[in-house]
Amino acid sequence: AALRPDVEKSLFAAGLPLLQGYGLTEASPVVAVNPLAGRRAGTVGPALPGVEVEIENPGPDGIGEIIVRGANVMKEYYRNPEFTGQVLRRGYLYTGDLGKMDEDGYITICGRKKSVIVTAGGKNIYPDEIEGLLNRSPFILECLVLPVEDQKGNTRPGVVVVPDYDSLGQSRAPDGNLTESGIREILAAEIKRICEELPEYKHIIDFQIRDNELPKTTTQKIKRHLVKWLKE
């Protein structure tokens, strides 16, 4: 997952020269990293020497699937030729990650291919972008953006939110008590405020509250496939 821009900015402001990189186990595991001299905020830097990176089928915004070729790429998945054939094609490793590359080869991670939400108008929405903005809110511990249908049956972004009840209570209720409707009202206003800086088609149309944390892997990546929009 890409590092949140506000976290990167804060660390550098504190005098910590953080360098973002990108990699995956199938690539042994580093693909790209920012150089100490010439770092570009928001990117994971250029590919390492000897590693080729291309953006497959980029859209108008330059975003496409990141594919990698080099001696660092694995030979195969052990005893799994079917899955191997899905990710190793034409000599490239198809990462399943979406990104874009500038004229100097610096790569920006935009999300996972499987997570993209495509609207009825053909617009691509990358959940990571919206989640990064929403997670800055002091009232949201974590969230996950997923596709939902509006009243016309069109696909739009919705969000499952795990609230920070301590922040909600301290900021809006001196006695620490909040009603369920009060919590929804605060979160609705917060989500609307945050989405104002995004194009209209990326605006969250609805949200659901989850009281327990989102399911994660051992490396703390959210298991998106286990989070469902509950039909009311």
N, C-alpha and C positions, 0 to 999 in steps of 0.2 A: 504494500500500500504506500502511496505517496505521503510524505511528511506534510502536515498541515502548515501552510505558509506562515501563520501567526506564531507557531511554535519555532519554526526556523528563524524567524525574525527576532524573537525574544532571546533565543540562545546566542545569536550573534551580538545582540545588543548587550548581553551579559559578558561578552568577551570570549565566548566559546566558539572556536572556528569549526563548526559542524560542516561535514562534507557529505552530501547525499550521494548514494550509489544505488545501483539496481542489479539484481541478479536472481537466479532461481537454481534449485538443486540440479536440474537437468543441464545447467551450463557451468558447473564446477566451482563455485556458484556465481561468480561475478561477471557481469556483462559490461557495465559502465560505471564510472565514478567521476565526481567533480575533482579537478586538480586543485591543489592548495592555492596555486597562483592561477587565477582565471575562473574562479568559482562563479556560477550563475544561479542565483536564488530561484527556487521553484523547479529546477531541473535536477536530473540525476547524472548530469555530465555527459561527456562523449564516450563512445565505446573504447574499451581497452585496446592497446596495440594487438594486432592479430585477430581481433574479433570484428566481424562484419554485422552491422545492424541495418535493417531496412524497415520501412513502414509499408505494410501490405494494403493495397486498395485504399489509400487515404481519401477521405471525404473532402468537401469544400473547406472544412476547417483544418485540414491537414492531418486529421486523426485517423489512424488505422491500426491494424494488428502489428505488434512488434515481432519481427522474425529475426533469428540470430544464426550466424554461421561461423564456425571456427573450430580449432582443435580442442577447445574447452567443452564443446557440445557432446553430450553422452552418445554412446553407441546405440543403446536401446533400453527399454524397460524390461527387466528380467522376466523371461518367460511370458511376455505379453505382447506378441507381435501385432495384435489388432490395435491396441492403444498406441504402440510405437508408430504404426503407420499413420495414425491420426495426427501426430505432432511432428514427425520427421518427414518432410516432403521437399523434394528438389534440393536436397542438401541443407535445408534450413530447419531450425527448430521453431515451430509455431507456438509462441508462448501463451497465447490466449489473453495477453495483456494488451491494452490499448494505449497508444501514445502518439506523440508527434515529435518531429525533429526540426531544429532550426537550420539555417544555412551553414552553421559551423559544426553541425553534428551533435549538438547538445539535445538530449532527449528529455521530454516531459511525460510523466506517467499520468494517464487520464482515467484509468479504471480497468475493469475486466470485461472482455468481450461478451461473456454470458450475462453480465449484469445490465447491459445497455437497455434503456427503455426507448422504444420507437413509437412516436405519436402517430395519430391518424394522418397527420400532415407530412409524415416522413421525416420529422425532426428527431435527432438523436439526443437523448438525455443521459448523462453520465452520473449515476448516483453518488459516486465519490465526491464530486464537486459540491453537490447540495449538502451532503452529509458533513463535509468539512466546514461549511458555513454554519450549519445548525449546531454542530458540536462545540462551537465557540460560546454558545449561550450558557450562562451560569445556571440556567434552569433545566438544562438537558445533560444528563450523564453520558448517554450514547443514543444513537438512532440508526435506523436503516431505511433507506428509500427504496420503494418497490412499485411496480406498476399496478394501478387500480383502474377500474372503469368509472367514468362519470355517468351522469344521468342519461346521456345519449349513447352510451356504450363505447365511447372513445377511450383509448388508453392514456392515462395521465399519471403523474407521480404522486404517490401518497407516502406517508412516513409513519413508522412505528417508533415511538419515543419512550425511552426510559427516563423519567423525570428525576431531577435532583430535589428531593422533597425538603432537604435541609435548607437549600438556597431559596426555594419557593416560600417556605415558612418564614425564614429570617427577613427576606426582602419585602414581603407583602403582607405578613400577618405578625404583629408584635408578640402575640401569645403563641405563635407557632402553629395555630390551627387553621386549616383551609378545608373548605368543602370540595367535593369532587367537581362540582360545577365551577367553582372558583379556580381550581387547578386547570381545568380545560380552557377557561377564559384567558388565563395568563399565557398558557402555551399557545393558544390560537393567535393571540396578539403578537407573541414573540416570533412565531413561524412566519406570520404575514410580514412583519417588519424586516426579517432577514431576507425573505424572498423578493423584497422590493428592488434589490439590486440585480436581480436576474431577469432575463427575458420572460415574457408572460407565459410561454409554453412550458417553462421550467417551474412555474409556481406550484407549490404543494396544494392540492385541492382538498385533502382531508388527512387526518392523523388519528392514530390509535395509541392508547397508553398501555405500556407494559410495565408491570411492577417488578419483575425479576430481570436480571441482566440477560443480554442477548447471548445465544449459544456460541461458543468459540472453540477454536482448535487449541492445541497445546502451545502454539506460538501466538495466541491471542488474536487470530483472524476470525472475523465473524462468519459463522456458517450460514450464509444467506439462504441456502436451500431449505433450512429448517424453520425459517421465519415466514409465516403466512399471514395474509390479510384476512382478518376474521369477518365473515359475512354476518351482518346484523339483521 
